[in-house]
């Protein structure tokens, strides 16, 4: 009898336990729930980027006041919110009414209403032509061909108002810049621009670009031209078929992740829904890694940047690749759940155990106590699917308005170090001193390294070896401005720009623990205001080039993205105009990758701004191959037991024109905003054979060496195996379906 009773009790307990487990949401479902909560609380009046409640609020103020001046001020604020929502056609008549009153009654001090009317006209023309009738040439500076507006009312009206403003404020560079752009949208630059307002040579090449041919935007033909706000992008082979796939995100919490799988025959198929990635929304940036060493690349989504504590305390997502075409959010079960505003993280093996760890740069708005403190985090991989935050013990829990982080072994001591940029003015170079009590410990060596320059705010950054001397250098984008950033672009065009605002700062490694600023000599000291950036080798000469996505969140910020070509590791030249990649829309995450397997790297960029009305179509710039047909090699590196490959160093030795040269590449996803594939795509110039490939598997001390490798092929090299495997990949034709409009 007791035995029967015991069995009944156990059945009841097991059933209750099973019922309880069924009620408990999975880690994936828990993240979906958390993101839903974030979405529901986003649209509130005190959220600077939530424009819909602001329209309602200013409507109430307009209705409650009898003051003409107050009505004007509130109308101005309401119309800015309308433009931010993409509702320019509603804003224009309201602004026209107020401007008419200003002119009729001779009211002084309300010129900002005219400025906003000009902006509304300009953006209405952009929406009608560039968004609704998108083409591959849309918004690419210099605007020409199919980029010329067919519906011209918006730009015509903008020109009229900007010229009125410039008659009163002839030295205003922002108005001059936007006026010249408006004329260009009509195909009338420079001929019809009044000479006193003309910014010269906006349609001419800037540097020595004779070896760069124009790229072609094929995103529309491939249905990859998603129209969304600022976000992240990853190019990676997520299903291990050898062909590179694309994942995108948007900081809009209403926008799902998108997953485009490469079919291997010149097309992509949208797998967002079936993969379950579409369950997850938001994310200003993303990066990939294989956190559990199962041989499939996983995804880390970063959220909350710019939004301060009230709305920026959004969870990041660790998304596991299940290897069967589906993905699962495992954030809560992995121990990575935290709520800090961020857009930047770097994955590397910081304790040299073969498992990848993650350092996250969080945003603390200094001088605003209500935003709280959000120190950086370092999560050590526990090798069981979970992570532990050791930032405080590891002495890397720095606090600042962090915008970019990167990791690499700058001093070649076998331990991965960290560099951090910030909008609060600090920079941090954290040297990894090795293990203490089983965990890595970092030392702040910024001042000793010569990087302690607090005069400027900085944004995207990375470690790279731009001159192939075997030592990692640092690039970081300046983001310091005290006036509209289009003013700096205008000053650049007039030849009156000076200083470092918005320029690219390049620090050469002195090989003794210190760095020297070579920006001026290297030619990177040109104004750009990069929000995103990444690097690759567009001409396969073995020297790394870079591409910048530019702008800032403000609606008036219309400046071109920029591409710089590396000249033999000595200097950089602006090749934006020749390459036809000077897109005027807000530039965000960038990936370099040979998507079509023809040997040269293409560029995918996530375009769009911080407001719903500032969404835009992404671009995929197809590399046409350059006039000098340089050779290349693609290396897919695989470690024993699928141990972490990030941080592995590749050294190629070859002979070009009877001169021995070495080319160095470290395995990573590139810059701090946008992710390139972890396979190494390496140009070798005119060399016809690679004498030696030396692979320093991190953290191994001895390199694996493979000799006499033929170029222009895709290889897989496995740790401990000296015979590379050829990877048979089709060269894909992405232009056979034409370059028609957006999807």
C-alpha positions in Angstrom: 0.0 0.0 0.0 2.9 2.3 0.9 4.5 1.5 -2.4 1.4 2.4 -4.4 1.0 5.6 -2.4 4.7 6.5 -3.1 4.3 6.0 -6.8 1.1 8.2 -6.9 3.0 10.9 -5.0 5.9 10.7 -7.5 3.6 10.8 -10.5 1.9 13.9 -9.0 5.3 15.6 -8.3 6.6 14.7 -11.8 3.4 15.9 -13.4 3.5 19.2 -11.5 7.1 19.6 -12.3 6.4 19.0 -16.0 3.5 21.4 -15.9 5.8 24.0 -14.3 8.5 23.5 -16.9 5.9 23.9 -19.7 4.8 27.2 -18.2 8.3 28.6 -17.8 9.2 30.4 -21.0 12.3 29.4 -23.0 15.3 31.8 -23.1 14.2 32.7 -26.7 10.6 33.5 -25.6 11.9 35.4 -22.6 13.9 37.7 -24.9 10.8 38.2 -27.2 8.9 39.2 -24.1 11.5 41.6 -22.9 11.7 43.3 -26.3 8.0 43.6 -26.4 8.1 45.5 -23.0 10.8 47.8 -24.4 8.6 48.5 -27.5 5.6 49.3 -25.4 7.4 51.9 -23.2 9.4 53.5 -26.1 6.9 56.0 -27.4 6.8 58.5 -24.5 7.2 62.3 -24.6 10.6 62.4 -22.8 12.2 60.1 -25.3 14.1 62.4 -27.6 13.8 60.0 -30.6 10.1 59.2 -30.2 8.4 61.8 -32.4 4.8 60.6 -32.4 4.0 61.7 -28.8 5.8 65.0 -29.4 3.4 65.8 -32.3 0.5 65.3 -29.9 2.1 67.3 -27.2 2.8 70.3 -29.3 -0.7 70.1 -30.8 -2.0 70.5 -27.2 0.2 73.5 -26.6 -0.8 75.2 -29.9 -4.5 74.7 -29.0 -4.0 76.2 -25.5 -2.2 79.4 -26.4 -3.3 82.7 -27.8 0.2 84.1 -28.3 1.3 84.3 -32.0 4.9 83.9 -31.0 4.2 80.9 -28.9 2.2 79.4 -31.7 5.2 79.9 -34.1 7.6 78.2 -31.6 5.3 75.3 -30.9 4.6 74.9 -34.7 8.3 74.8 -35.3 8.7 72.0 -32.7 5.7 70.1 -34.0 6.9 70.3 -37.6 10.4 69.0 -36.7 8.7 66.0 -35.1 6.5 65.5 -38.3 9.6 65.6 -40.5 11.3 63.1 -38.2 8.3 60.8 -38.8 8.6 61.2 -42.6 5.4 63.3 -42.7 6.9 66.3 -44.5 3.7 66.9 -46.6 1.9 67.6 -43.3 4.6 69.9 -42.0 5.0 72.0 -45.2 1.6 73.8 -45.2 1.9 74.6 -41.4 5.4 76.1 -41.9 4.3 78.0 -45.1 1.5 79.6 -43.1 3.9 80.8 -40.4 6.5 82.0 -42.8 3.9 83.9 -44.7 2.9 85.6 -41.5 6.6 86.4 -40.7 7.1 88.0 -44.1 3.7 89.9 -44.0 4.1 91.2 -40.5 7.9 91.8 -40.5 8.4 89.6 -37.5 12.1 89.3 -36.5 14.0 86.5 -34.9 12.0 83.6 -36.4 14.2 82.7 -39.2 14.4 79.1 -37.9 10.9 78.6 -39.3 12.3 79.4 -42.8 15.2 77.0 -42.2 12.8 74.3 -41.2 10.6 74.9 -44.2 13.6 74.6 -46.5 14.5 71.3 -44.8 10.9 70.0 -45.2 11.0 70.9 -48.9 14.3 69.2 -49.4 13.3 66.0 -47.6 9.9 65.9 -49.3 11.8 65.9 -52.6 14.1 63.2 -51.3 11.1 61.0 -50.2 9.3 61.3 -53.5 12.3 60.6 -55.6 14.9 58.7 -53.5 12.8 56.6 -51.3 9.6 55.9 -53.3 11.4 55.8 -56.6 14.7 54.4 -55.5 17.5 53.5 -58.0 21.1 52.4 -57.7 22.3 56.0 -58.4 20.0 57.6 -55.8 21.7 60.0 -53.4 25.2 59.1 -54.6 27.5 62.2 -54.7 27.9 63.6 -57.3 24.2 63.0 -58.1 23.7 62.2 -61.8 22.0 59.8 -64.2 19.0 58.0 -62.6 19.8 59.9 -59.3 18.4 63.2 -60.8 15.0 64.0 -59.4 12.1 63.6 -61.8 9.6 65.2 -59.4 11.4 68.5 -58.9 9.0 70.6 -56.7 10.7 69.7 -53.4 14.2 70.8 -54.5 12.9 73.8 -56.4 11.2 75.2 -53.3 14.2 74.3 -51.1 16.5 76.3 -53.4 14.1 79.3 -53.2 14.1 79.4 -49.4 17.9 78.6 -49.0 18.7 81.5 -51.4 16.5 83.8 -49.3 18.3 82.7 -46.2 21.7 83.1 -47.8 20.9 86.7 -48.8 20.5 87.4 -45.1 23.2 85.1 -43.8 25.7 84.9 -46.7 28.4 83.1 -44.6 26.2 80.3 -43.4 28.0 77.2 -44.7 25.2 74.8 -43.8 22.8 76.6 -46.0 25.4 76.8 -48.8 26.0 73.0 -48.6 22.3 72.1 -48.7 21.6 74.6 -51.5 24.4 73.1 -53.7 23.0 69.6 -53.0 19.5 70.7 -54.0 20.8 72.1 -57.3 22.6 68.8 -57.9 19.4 66.8 -57.4 18.0 68.7 -60.4 21.1 68.2 -62.6 21.9 71.9 -62.4 25.1 71.9 -60.4 27.4 73.8 -60.8 26.0 75.8 -63.8 22.9 77.3 -62.2 24.2 77.8 -58.7 24.7 81.5 -58.0 28.5 82.1 -58.0 28.5 83.7 -54.6 26.9 80.6 -53.1 28.8 78.0 -55.2 30.8 75.2 -53.5 33.3 74.2 -56.2 34.3 70.7 -57.4 31.7 68.6 -55.5 31.5 66.5 -58.7 35.2 66.0 -59.2 37.7 63.3 -58.0 39.7 64.3 -54.9 42.8 62.1 -54.9 44.8 59.8 -57.1 42.1 57.4 -58.0 43.3 56.2 -61.4 43.2 52.6 -60.3 39.7 52.6 -58.9 36.7 51.7 -61.1 33.1 52.5 -60.2 31.3 50.1 -57.9 27.7 49.1 -58.8 24.8 49.1 -56.3 23.0 45.7 -56.9 21.1 45.6 -53.6 17.8 46.2 -55.4 18.3 43.5 -57.9 19.0 41.0 -55.1 16.2 42.3 -52.8 18.8 43.2 -50.2 17.9 46.9 -50.2 15.9 46.8 -46.9 14.4 50.2 -46.1 14.9 50.7 -42.3 16.6 52.9 -39.7 20.2 52.7 -38.5 21.3 49.2 -37.7 23.9 46.5 -37.9 25.0 44.1 -40.6 27.0 40.8 -40.6 28.3 39.0 -43.7 29.1 35.4 -42.8 28.6 31.8 -43.9 26.0 30.8 -41.3 25.0 27.4 -42.8 28.5 26.2 -43.7 27.9 25.7 -47.4 30.8 28.0 -48.3 28.6 30.9 -49.6 28.3 34.1 -47.6 25.0 35.1 -46.1 23.8 38.5 -44.8 22.1 39.4 -41.5 20.8 42.9 -40.7 19.3 44.6 -37.7 17.8 48.0 -37.0 17.7 50.0 -33.8 13.9 50.4 -34.4 12.3 48.0 -31.9 9.5 47.4 -34.4 12.0 46.1 -37.0 12.9 42.4 -36.9 16.3 40.9 -37.7 16.6 39.9 -41.4 18.5 36.8 -42.6 19.3 36.5 -46.3 20.7 33.1 -47.2 23.0 32.9 -50.2 21.6 30.3 -52.6 24.9 29.8 -54.4 23.4 30.6 -57.8 23.4 34.4 -57.9 20.5 35.0 -55.5 19.5 35.3 -51.9 16.4 33.9 -50.2 14.8 35.6 -47.1 15.0 33.1 -44.3 14.2 35.6 -41.5 10.9 33.9 -40.5 11.9 30.2 -40.8 15.2 30.8 -39.0 13.3 32.5 -36.0 15.6 35.5 -36.3 12.5 37.6 -37.2 11.3 37.0 -33.6 13.9 39.4 -32.4 13.8 43.1 -33.0 16.1 46.1 -32.5 19.8 46.2 -32.5 22.0 49.1 -33.6 25.0 46.8 -34.2 25.8 43.1 -34.4 28.9 40.9 -34.5 29.4 37.2 -35.0 31.5 34.5 -33.4 31.3 30.8 -32.4 30.8 31.1 -28.7 30.2 27.3 -28.0 32.8 25.9 -30.5 30.2 23.8 -32.4 31.4 24.9 -35.8 28.5 27.3 -36.5 28.7 31.1 -36.3 26.5 32.7 -33.7 25.3 36.3 -33.4 25.5 39.0 -30.7 23.0 41.8 -31.0 23.7 45.2 -29.3 20.9 47.5 -28.2 20.1 50.8 -26.5 22.8 53.2 -27.8 22.2 56.9 -27.7 19.0 56.5 -25.7 20.3 57.1 -22.1 19.1 55.1 -19.2 15.4 55.7 -19.4 15.1 54.1 -22.8 18.6 52.7 -23.5 18.5 50.0 -20.8 17.7 47.4 -23.4 19.0 43.8 -23.3 21.6 42.6 -25.7 21.0 39.2 -27.4 23.3 36.2 -27.7 21.7 34.2 -30.5 22.8 30.6 -31.0 23.1 29.1 -34.5 21.5 25.7 -34.1 23.1 24.4 -37.3 19.8 23.4 -38.8 18.7 26.7 -40.3 17.3 28.0 -37.1 18.6 30.3 -34.4 17.7 30.5 -30.7 18.2 33.5 -28.3 20.1 32.1 -25.3 20.8 35.3 -23.5 19.1 34.6 -20.2 20.5 31.1 -19.9 24.0 32.2 -20.8 24.3 34.8 -18.1 24.8 37.6 -20.6 21.5 39.4 -19.8 22.2 43.0 -18.7 20.5 46.3 -19.3 22.9 49.0 -20.5 22.9 51.3 -23.5 25.4 50.0 -26.0 26.2 49.5 -29.6 29.7 48.1 -29.4 31.4 44.8 -28.3 34.5 42.9 -29.3 34.8 39.1 -29.0 38.3 37.6 -28.5 40.0 35.0 -26.4 41.3 37.1 -23.5 42.4 34.3 -21.2 44.0 32.1 -24.0 41.9 29.0 -23.3 40.6 28.5 -26.8 37.1 29.8 -26.0 35.9 33.3 -27.1 35.0 35.9 -24.5 33.3 39.3 -25.0 34.1 42.8 -23.9 31.1 45.2 -24.1 31.4 49.0 -24.2 28.5 50.7 -22.5 27.3 54.4 -22.5 27.4 56.5 -19.4 26.1 60.0 -20.1 28.5 62.1 -18.0 27.0 65.1 -16.4 23.5 63.5 -16.3 23.0 61.8 -13.0 19.6 60.5 -14.0 21.2 58.4 -16.7 23.1 56.3 -14.1 26.5 54.6 -14.4 27.0 52.0 -17.0 30.6 50.5 -16.7 32.0 48.3 -19.5 31.6 44.6 -19.1 34.0 41.7 -19.7 32.3 38.3 -19.8 34.6 35.3 -19.6 33.4 32.1 -21.4 32.8 29.3 -18.9 33.0 26.7 -21.7 29.6 25.3 -20.8 27.4 27.8 -22.7 27.5 30.4 -19.9 29.5 33.5 -19.1 30.7 35.4 -16.0 31.2 39.1 -15.9 34.7 39.7 -14.4 35.2 43.3 -15.6 35.8 44.7 -12.1 38.3 42.0 -11.1 40.0 42.3 -14.5 40.3 46.1 -14.1 38.6 46.9 -17.3 35.3 48.2 -16.0 35.9 51.7 -17.4 33.1 54.2 -17.5 32.4 56.7 -20.2 30.2 57.5 -23.2 31.7 54.5 -25.0 31.1 54.3 -28.8 33.7 51.9 -30.1 35.8 49.0 -28.8 38.3 46.8 -30.6 40.7 44.0 -29.5 44.1 42.8 -30.7 47.6 42.0 -29.6 49.2 45.4 -30.2 52.5 44.5 -28.3 52.9 41.0 -29.7 53.1 39.4 -26.3 50.5 36.7 -26.9 47.7 38.4 -25.0 44.8 40.2 -26.5 44.5 43.9 -25.6 41.6 46.4 -25.8 41.2 49.9 -27.2 38.2 52.0 -26.5 36.9 55.3 -28.0 34.3 57.6 -26.5 32.1 60.7 -27.0 33.0 61.8 -23.5 36.6 62.5 -24.6 38.5 59.6 -23.0 40.4 56.9 -24.9 41.6 53.8 -23.2 44.3 51.4 -24.3 44.1 48.5 -21.9 47.1 46.1 -21.9 46.3 42.5 -21.1 49.0 41.6 -18.6 48.1 37.9 -18.5 46.4 35.7 -15.9 46.1 36.3 -12.2 44.2 33.8 -10.2 43.0 32.3 -13.4 41.6 35.5 -15.0 43.1 38.2 -17.3 44.1 41.4 -15.7 44.3 44.7 -17.7 46.5 47.8 -17.2 45.5 51.2 -18.5 48.6 52.2 -20.5 46.9 55.0 -22.5 49.2 57.8 -21.4 52.4 55.8 -21.8 51.3 54.8 -25.3 50.8 58.4 -26.4 47.1 58.0 -26.9 45.8 60.2 -24.0 44.4 63.0 -26.1 41.2 64.4 -24.5 40.7 67.2 -26.9 38.4 65.3 -29.2 35.4 62.9 -29.0 35.9 59.7 -31.0 33.6 57.1 -32.5 34.4 54.0 -34.7 37.7 52.3 -34.2 39.8 49.3 -34.9 43.2 47.6 -34.7 44.8 46.8 -38.0 48.2 46.5 -39.7 47.8 49.1 -42.4 51.5 49.1 -43.4 52.3 45.3 -43.1 55.1 45.6 -40.6 53.7 42.9 -38.3 52.5 45.3 -35.6 48.9 46.4 -35.1 48.1 50.1 -35.6 45.0 52.0 -34.5 42.4 53.9 -36.5 39.7 56.0 -34.7 37.2 58.4 -36.1 37.0 61.9 -34.6 33.4 63.0 -33.8 33.9 66.5 -32.4 31.7 69.3 -33.7 30.2 72.5 -32.4 28.1 73.4 -35.5 26.1 71.4 -38.1 28.4 68.8 -39.7 27.4 69.9 -43.2 29.2 73.2 -42.4 32.5 71.3 -42.1 31.8 69.6 -45.5 31.3 73.0 -47.0 34.5 74.4 -45.5 36.3 71.3 -46.9 35.0 72.1 -50.4 36.1 75.8 -50.0 39.5 74.8 -48.8 39.0 76.6 -45.5 38.6 73.6 -43.2 41.2 73.2 -40.4 41.5 71.2 -37.3 40.6 67.6 -36.5 36.8 67.8 -36.3 35.3 64.7 -38.0 38.7 63.5 -39.4 40.2 60.0 -39.3 43.0 59.7 -36.8 45.6 57.1 -37.7 48.1 56.0 -35.0 51.2 54.0 -36.2 52.6 51.4 -33.8 56.2 52.3 -32.8 56.8 48.7 -31.9 57.9 49.7 -28.3 54.5 50.0 -26.7 53.8 53.5 -28.0 52.0 55.0 -31.0 52.5 58.2 -33.1 49.7 60.2 -34.9 50.5 60.0 -38.6 47.1 61.3 -39.8 48.5 64.3 -41.6 51.3 62.5 -43.4 49.1 59.6 -44.2 46.3 61.8 -45.7 43.5 60.6 -43.4 43.0 64.1 -41.9 40.0 64.8 -44.0 36.6 65.7 -42.5 34.1 62.8 -42.6 32.2 62.4 -39.3 32.2 58.6 -39.5 29.5 56.8 -37.5 30.5 53.5 -38.9 33.6 52.2 -40.7 35.2 49.0 -41.8 38.2 47.9 -43.8 39.1 45.6 -46.6 41.3 45.4 -49.7 39.3 46.7 -52.7 42.1 46.2 -55.3 43.9 43.1 -53.9 47.3 44.9 -53.6 47.8 43.5 -50.1 47.3 46.8 -48.3 44.1 47.5 -46.4 41.7 50.2 -47.5 38.6 51.6 -45.6 35.1 52.9 -46.1 33.2 55.2 -43.8 29.5 55.6 -43.2 29.0 59.2 -42.2 26.5 61.6 -40.5 24.9 62.1 -37.2 21.3 61.7 -35.9 20.2 65.2 -36.9 17.9 65.4 -40.0 20.0 68.3 -41.5 23.1 66.1 -41.6 23.5 65.2 -45.3 27.2 64.4 -46.0 28.7 61.7 -48.3 30.1 58.4 -47.1 33.8 58.1 -48.0 36.2 55.5 -49.3 40.0 55.7 -48.9 42.5 53.6 -50.8 45.8 52.6 -49.2 48.8 53.5 -51.3 51.6 50.9 -50.4 51.1 51.3 -46.6 52.4 54.9 -46.7 49.4 57.1 -47.4 45.6 57.1 -48.2 43.8 58.8 -51.0 40.1 59.6 -51.2 38.6 57.6 -54.0 34.9 58.2 -53.2 33.9 60.0 -56.4 35.6 57.5 -58.7 34.3 54.5 -56.8 30.7 56.0 -56.9 30.2 55.2 -53.2 29.6 58.7 -51.8 26.1 58.0 -50.6 24.5 61.0 -48.9 22.2 59.1 -46.6 23.2 58.3 -43.0 25.8 55.5 -43.1 25.8 52.8 -40.5 27.2 49.3 -40.3 29.6 48.2 -43.1 30.8 44.8 -44.2 33.6 44.0 -46.7 33.3 40.6 -48.3 33.8 38.8 -51.6 30.1 37.9 -51.9 30.2 36.8 -55.5 33.4 34.7 -55.2 35.2 36.5 -58.0 38.3 37.3 -55.8 37.6 41.0 -55.0 35.8 42.4 -52.0 32.4 44.0 -52.3 30.9 46.3 -49.7 27.4 46.1 -48.0 26.3 49.1 -46.0 23.3 49.6 -43.7 21.8 53.0 -44.4 19.3 55.0 -42.4 19.1 57.3 -39.4 17.7 57.5 -35.9 14.2 58.6 -36.8 11.5 56.6 -38.5 11.3 59.3 -41.2 15.1 58.9 -41.8 14.9 55.2 -42.9 16.6 54.4 -46.1 17.5 51.5 -48.5 20.7 49.5 -47.8 23.3 49.3 -50.6 25.5 46.4 -51.9 28.4 47.9 -53.8 29.6 45.3 -56.2 33.3 45.5 -57.0 33.8 45.5 -60.7 37.4 44.4 -60.5 40.1 47.0 -60.9 42.3 47.7 -64.0 45.3 46.1 -62.4 44.4 42.4 -62.0 46.0 41.5 -58.7 45.9 38.0 -57.3 44.3 36.8 -54.1 43.7 33.9 -51.8 40.8 33.1 -49.5 41.5 31.1 -46.3 38.8 29.4 -44.2 40.6 28.5 -40.9 39.4 25.7 -38.7 40.9 24.7 -35.4 40.9 21.3 -33.7 37.7 20.7 -31.8 36.4 23.9 -33.4 38.3 26.0 -30.9 38.0 29.8 -31.3 39.8 31.1 -34.4 39.4 34.9 -33.7 42.7 36.4 -33.0 44.7 33.9 -35.1 47.5 35.7 -37.0 48.1 34.9 -40.7 51.4 35.9 -42.3 51.8 35.5 -46.1 55.2 35.7 -47.8 55.4 36.1 -51.5 57.5 37.8 -54.3 56.3 40.6 -56.4 58.5 42.0 -59.1 61.4 40.0 -57.6 60.9 41.7 -54.2 60.0 39.7 -51.2 57.0 41.1 -49.3 55.0 40.0 -46.2 51.3 40.5 -45.7 49.8 40.2 -42.2 46.1 39.6 -41.3 44.5 38.9 -38.0 41.2 37.0 -37.9 38.4 39.3 -36.8 35.2 40.9 -38.1 36.9 44.2 -38.8 35.8 47.5 -37.5 33.7 48.4 -34.5 30.5 49.0 -36.4 29.6 46.3 -38.9 31.0 42.8 -39.3 32.9 41.2 -42.2 33.3 37.4 -42.5 35.9 35.6 -40.3 37.4 33.9 -43.4 40.5 35.7 -44.6 40.2 37.3 -48.1 43.8 38.4 -48.8 45.1 40.3 -51.9 48.8 39.5 -52.9 49.3 42.0 -55.7 51.1 40.7 -58.8 52.7 37.7 -57.0 52.1 34.5 -58.9 52.8 32.1 -56.0 52.6 32.4 -52.3 55.9 31.1 -51.0 54.6 30.6 -47.4 51.5 30.8 -45.3 52.3 30.9 -41.6 49.4 30.6 -39.3 49.8 31.5 -35.6 46.8 29.8 -34.1 45.9 31.9 -31.0 47.3 31.3 -28.4 49.8 28.7 -29.8 53.4 29.8 -29.8 54.5 27.9 -32.9 53.2 28.7 -36.3 51.8 26.2 -38.8 53.6 26.7 -42.1 52.3 25.8 -45.6 54.6 26.4 -48.6 54.1 27.0 -52.3 50.4 27.8 -52.6 48.9 28.8 -55.9 46.8 32.0 -55.7 43.2 32.7 -56.8 41.5 29.9 -55.0 39.4 29.3 -51.9 41.2 27.1 -49.3 40.3 25.5 -46.0 43.2 25.0 -43.6 42.8 22.9 -40.6 45.0 23.1 -37.5 47.7 20.5 -37.6 47.0 19.5 -41.2 49.5 20.7 -43.8 47.4 19.9 -46.8 44.9 22.6 -47.5 41.5 21.6 -48.9 40.2 23.3 -52.0 36.7 24.7 -51.6 34.7 24.4 -54.8 32.6 27.6 -55.1 30.7 29.0 -58.0 31.5 32.5 -59.2 28.2 34.2 -58.8 26.6 36.6 -61.3 24.7 39.3 -59.3 23.9 41.5 -62.3 22.1 39.1 -64.6 18.7 40.2 -63.3 19.5 43.8 -63.9 19.7 46.8 -61.5 16.0 47.7 -61.3 14.4 49.6 -58.4 14.0 48.6 -54.8 12.2 45.6 -53.4 
